[in-house]
Amino acid sequence: MDTSHYETRKVWVDTSHWEYRKVWVESGYWKTEAVWVPEKGHWDVKYVWVPGSYGGWGYADWKAGYWKKEQVWVVDIPAHWEYRKVWVDTSHWEVQKVWVQDGYWKTEKVWVKSGYWKTEKVLVQSGYWTTQQVWVDTSHYETRQVWVQDGYWAQRWVVDVPGHYETRQVWVDTSHWETYKEWVKSGYWDEVHGTISVSKTPQYVFTNKHTLPDGSVCDMTLNISYALNKKVTNIRAIHVVNRYQNKGVLYVEPYSAVKNVGGTSGSAVLKFQYEKPGDENSTLHVYFDLEGGGSFEIQMNIPINGIYADSKFNIPDPVFKKSVKDSEVITF
């Protein structure tokens, strides 16, 4: 049964992109150049002789005068040119292309393809086999492009008035085209014609707790052959064993499968073993997968026999059950 459906999921939409931004670039280099070095020295305290006053006849009185304490500049290293290694700073603002990591979460509907096995009982007057019209599933993904209107606010350097930069809140438009895959469900009904032959052994099927006279474990062999108007790529089978006393169902697949498929005619031999017994409503489903997609199914009710003791370990008289037919040729 096809349970495909839409689900609402949260997906990440990546809006990362390249963007031109003004960035500060640290740069520079060392160079050797002549540098004028001012003289180096220090202030010192010295005593200086201050001569006395001149006499009336125009000569100095050498005996007149005094020592004076004053600060004088003493040169230690005269001023000179020197060659030195100096750092030339060339750091500057530069417009560069930078990658902006960005995105957002958005909720969207996605198609989820799913399903499960379901047993359906169909009454057929001719016996127990049924055929079905084939649904060819052509559902597929299609690539579609949509325009996503998007953006964000960010701090940017802008030049409004010549002579200086200002930081302003500006809208960065990240709207873009986006490619996504969308599941498109489609298909059509197709007619299959031909003949299928089916037979099983043994007549009474038992669980693997029982053995045959030669000591081998009991099992069931299903022989299938077909001639159709379409090529068969695979034959699959599953036996839905309906257990006694409402203990549920067991799904049994072949433990051995020998197939000759690929053309419009072919065959398969499938072998089954069973852990538990099942009643007359235990249904074997055989599926034919067709080239180009699609499949159809035939069904057969086959009970599984077993012997069990009651709570007092009494074994009742067994009543073994079998399928309505052991073989049939279906033409459709």
Secondary structure, DSSP 4 states (H G I P E B T S, - for coil): -B--EEEEEEEEEE--EEEEEEEEE--EEEEEEEEEE--EEEEEEEEEEEE--B-TTS-B-TT-EEEEEEEEEEEEE--EEEEEEEEEE--EEEEEEEEE--EEEEEEEEEE--B--------BTTBS----PEEEE--EEEEEEEEE--EEEEEEEE-SSTT--EEEEEEEE--EEEEEEEEE--EEEE---EEEEEEEE-SS-B-TTSB-TTSPBP-EEEEEEEEESS-EEEEEEEEEEE-GGG--EEEE--SEEEEE-SSSEEEEEEEE--SS-B-TT-EEEEEEEETTS-EEEEEEE--BB-----TT---PPP-----S-SEEEEE-
